[in-house]
């Protein structure tokens, strides 16, 4: 389970904006089981168009892992690409890289590819199919993999 809450603060007549991001992950197959994070920083809308939009983000924050109760200060670098294929469907790509501030060389990233098609005229109800690759450079002593690929489908409601 990956839950994200993103609030963007647009600056009038500028491509710059600010953001605050909260995340929550639950994965019983990982040593950490649950991870929550909070991040903030600036973003820049590099490409703004009818069919193609690209936004870059950079920020800082921290994540907290349960049940180990470890705080990890992290940076955040990411992008969000949206290609409107037609009036009802779009392709989305997102990348978030979280370098560990305390442990140089340790990092994690989430790469996401989604296809969405509107199920309602207001485009508030969408069918989403996609894949997400999560990588964590820290490898457990038991030799498990650092890479985790998830394929999913679901409904998305925008409000």
C-alpha positions in Angstrom: 0.0 0.0 0.0 1.3 3.4 -0.9 -0.6 6.5 0.1 0.5 10.0 -0.9 -0.9 13.4 0.1 0.5 16.3 -2.0 -0.3 20.0 -1.6 1.1 22.4 -4.2 1.4 26.1 -3.7 1.4 27.9 -7.0 3.1 31.3 -7.4 1.2 33.7 -9.7 2.8 34.4 -13.1 5.7 31.9 -12.3 6.6 28.4 -13.2 7.9 28.0 -9.6 5.8 26.5 -6.9 6.2 25.1 -3.4 5.0 21.6 -2.2 4.4 19.6 0.9 4.3 15.8 0.5 3.2 13.2 3.0 3.6 9.5 2.3 2.7 6.3 4.0 3.7 2.8 2.9 2.7 -0.6 4.3 4.5 -3.7 3.1 4.5 -6.8 5.4 7.2 -8.4 3.2 9.8 -5.7 4.2 11.8 -5.5 7.4 10.3 -2.1 8.1 6.6 -3.1 7.6 5.3 0.5 7.7 7.0 3.7 6.6 5.7 7.3 6.9 7.5 10.4 5.5 7.1 14.1 5.3 8.9 16.4 2.8 8.7 20.0 1.5 10.5 22.1 -1.0 10.3 23.9 -4.4 9.1 22.6 -7.7 9.5 23.9 -11.2 7.1 23.4 -14.1 9.6 22.8 -16.9 7.1 22.0 -19.7 3.5 23.3 -19.6 1.3 22.4 -22.6 -2.1 21.0 -23.5 -0.7 17.5 -24.2 2.6 17.3 -22.3 3.5 18.6 -18.8 6.8 18.0 -16.9 7.4 19.1 -13.3 10.6 18.8 -11.3 10.8 18.7 -7.5 13.5 19.0 -4.9 13.1 19.0 -1.2 14.0 17.6 2.2 12.3 15.7 5.0 12.4 12.5 6.9 10.9 9.1 7.0 10.0 7.0 10.0 9.9 3.2 9.9 7.8 0.9 12.1 8.5 -1.3 14.1 12.2 -0.4 14.1 11.4 3.2 15.2 14.1 4.7 13.0 14.1 8.2 11.7 15.9 8.8 8.4 16.6 12.3 7.3 16.3 12.4 3.5 16.5 14.6 0.5 13.9 14.3 -2.3 14.4 14.7 -6.0 11.7 13.8 -8.4 9.8 14.4 -11.6 6.2 14.1 -12.8 5.5 13.7 -16.5 1.9 13.7 -17.8 1.0 13.0 -21.5 -2.6 13.6 -22.4 -3.2 11.1 -25.1 -6.7 12.2 -25.8 -9.6 13.8 -23.9 -10.2 10.7 -21.8 -6.8 9.0 -21.3 -3.4 9.9 -20.1 0.0 8.4 -19.5 1.9 9.3 -16.3 5.5 8.8 -15.3 6.9 9.7 -11.9 10.3 9.2 -10.2 11.2 10.0 -6.6 14.7 9.6 -5.4 15.3 9.7 -1.6 19.1 10.0 -0.7 19.8 9.3 2.9 21.5 12.4 4.5 23.2 10.5 7.3 24.5 7.6 5.3 26.2 8.8 2.1 25.6 6.4 -0.8 22.4 4.9 0.7 19.2 5.8 -1.1 15.8 4.6 -2.3 13.7 5.4 -5.3 10.2 4.9 -6.6 9.6 4.8 -10.3 5.9 4.7 -11.4 4.3 4.3 -14.8 0.5 4.6 -15.1 -2.2 4.7 -17.7 -5.4 6.3 -16.7 -8.8 6.5 -18.5 -11.7 8.6 -17.4 -14.9 6.8 -16.5 -16.9 10.0 -15.9 -17.4 13.2 -17.9 -15.9 15.3 -15.0 -12.8 13.2 -15.1 -13.0 12.7 -11.3 -13.4 8.9 -11.6 -10.5 7.1 -13.4 -9.5 3.5 -14.1 -5.7 3.2 -13.5 -3.4 0.4 -14.5 0.4 0.6 -13.9 3.6 -0.6 -12.5 5.8 0.7 -9.7 9.4 -0.2 -9.1 10.7 0.4 -5.6 14.4 0.2 -4.9 16.3 0.5 -1.6 20.1 0.4 -1.7 20.2 -1.1 1.9 20.2 -4.9 1.6 19.2 -7.0 4.5 21.8 -9.5 5.9 19.5 -12.4 4.8 20.4 -11.6 1.2 16.9 -10.5 0.1 16.6 -8.3 -2.9 16.6 -4.5 -2.8 14.2 -4.2 -5.8 10.4 -4.7 -5.6 8.2 -4.4 -8.7 4.5 -4.1 -8.2 1.8 -4.3 -11.0 -1.6 -2.9 -10.2 -5.0 -1.8 -11.4 -7.7 0.2 -9.6 -10.1 3.1 -9.4 -8.9 6.6 -8.6 -11.2 9.4 -7.4 -10.0 13.0 -7.5 -11.6 15.5 -5.2 
